[in-house]
Amino acid sequence: MAGKYPNRIKSLPLFDGRFDAYKLESKGCDVLFASYPAGTKIPTHTHQTENHGVITRGELILTMNGEVSRIGVGEWYHVPVNVEHAAEFEVETDEIEFWFELSK
């Protein structure tokens, strides 16, 4: 992975998904330190989790509910559970994502 995370973060297990990320497990929430090469496109999909994220380098182009938003460094975004969305990264981008499980 090309992300500029500290070595301690890089020692975390890798996330098994459609993008590169280090995964910090916690009760009720997965924390991902994700890196996306320039040109990465993630097609429309949903999650069974409520997701919050903050961009630490680069920019996220998030399409959700027919709206396109550009999320830059230091900005937070929110994707509610089961909401269709797509992501695109025109430049190399790093982010920290919080995937909250639904209460049972």
C-alpha positions as CSV (number, residue, x, y, z in Angstrom):
1,M,0.0,0.0,0.0
2,A,1.2,3.5,-0.8
3,G,-0.5,5.4,2.0
4,K,1.7,7.7,4.2
5,Y,0.5,6.2,7.5
6,P,2.8,5.7,10.5
7,N,4.5,2.3,10.8
8,R,2.3,1.5,13.7
9,I,-0.8,1.9,11.5
10,K,0.9,-0.2,8.8
11,S,1.4,-3.0,11.2
12,L,-2.4,-3.5,11.5
13,P,-4.1,-6.3,9.5
14,L,-5.1,-5.6,5.9
15,F,-8.8,-5.1,5.1
16,D,-10.2,-7.7,2.8
17,G,-12.3,-5.6,0.4
18,R,-12.4,-3.7,-2.9
19,F,-9.6,-1.2,-1.9
20,D,-6.4,-1.2,0.2
21,A,-6.8,-0.4,3.9
22,Y,-5.4,-1.2,7.3
23,K,-8.1,-2.3,9.7
24,L,-8.3,-1.5,13.4
25,E,-11.1,-3.6,14.9
26,S,-13.2,-2.3,17.8
27,K,-16.5,-3.4,19.3
28,G,-19.3,-2.2,17.0
29,C,-17.1,-0.3,14.6
30,D,-14.3,-1.2,12.1
31,V,-11.8,1.6,11.6
32,L,-10.1,1.6,8.2
33,F,-7.0,3.5,7.1
34,A,-7.6,3.4,3.4
35,S,-5.4,4.5,0.4
36,Y,-6.7,4.9,-3.2
37,P,-4.4,5.3,-6.2
38,A,-5.3,8.1,-8.7
39,G,-8.0,6.9,-11.1
40,T,-9.7,4.5,-8.6
41,K,-13.4,4.2,-9.2
42,I,-15.7,2.2,-6.9
43,P,-19.1,1.6,-8.5
44,T,-22.5,2.1,-7.0
45,H,-23.0,-0.1,-3.9
46,T,-24.4,-0.2,-0.4
47,H,-23.2,-1.1,3.1
48,Q,-24.9,-2.8,6.1
49,T,-23.0,-0.2,8.2
50,E,-23.3,3.5,8.8
51,N,-20.1,5.0,7.5
52,H,-18.2,8.2,8.5
53,G,-14.9,9.2,7.0
54,V,-12.3,12.0,6.9
55,I,-9.9,12.7,4.0
56,T,-6.3,13.0,5.1
57,R,-4.7,13.4,1.7
58,G,-6.2,14.0,-1.8
59,E,-10.0,14.2,-2.5
60,L,-13.0,11.9,-2.6
61,I,-15.7,12.4,-5.2
62,L,-18.8,10.9,-3.6
63,T,-22.0,10.3,-5.5
64,M,-25.0,9.7,-3.3
65,N,-28.8,10.4,-3.8
66,G,-28.1,11.9,-7.3
67,E,-25.7,14.5,-5.9
68,V,-21.9,14.7,-6.5
69,S,-19.8,16.0,-3.6
70,R,-16.1,16.7,-3.5
71,I,-14.7,16.0,-0.1
72,G,-11.2,17.4,0.5
73,V,-8.5,17.2,3.1
74,G,-9.8,17.6,6.7
75,E,-13.4,17.2,5.6
76,W,-15.8,14.6,6.9
77,Y,-18.5,12.7,5.0
78,H,-21.3,10.4,6.1
79,V,-23.0,7.5,4.2
80,P,-26.1,6.2,6.0
81,V,-26.8,2.4,6.1
82,N,-28.1,0.9,2.9
83,V,-27.8,4.1,0.9
84,E,-26.5,3.6,-2.7
85,H,-23.3,5.5,-3.3
86,A,-20.2,5.5,-5.6
87,A,-16.7,6.9,-5.0
88,E,-14.0,8.2,-7.3
89,F,-10.5,9.3,-6.7
90,E,-8.9,11.5,-9.4
91,V,-5.7,11.9,-7.3
92,E,-3.9,9.7,-4.7
93,T,-6.1,9.8,-1.6
94,D,-5.9,8.6,2.0
95,E,-8.7,8.5,4.4
96,I,-9.8,7.2,7.8
97,E,-13.2,5.5,7.7
98,F,-15.4,4.4,10.6
99,W,-17.9,1.6,9.7
100,F,-20.4,1.5,12.5
101,E,-22.5,-1.7,12.9
102,L,-26.2,-1.4,13.5
103,S,-27.4,-1.8,17.1
104,K,-29.0,-5.1,17.7
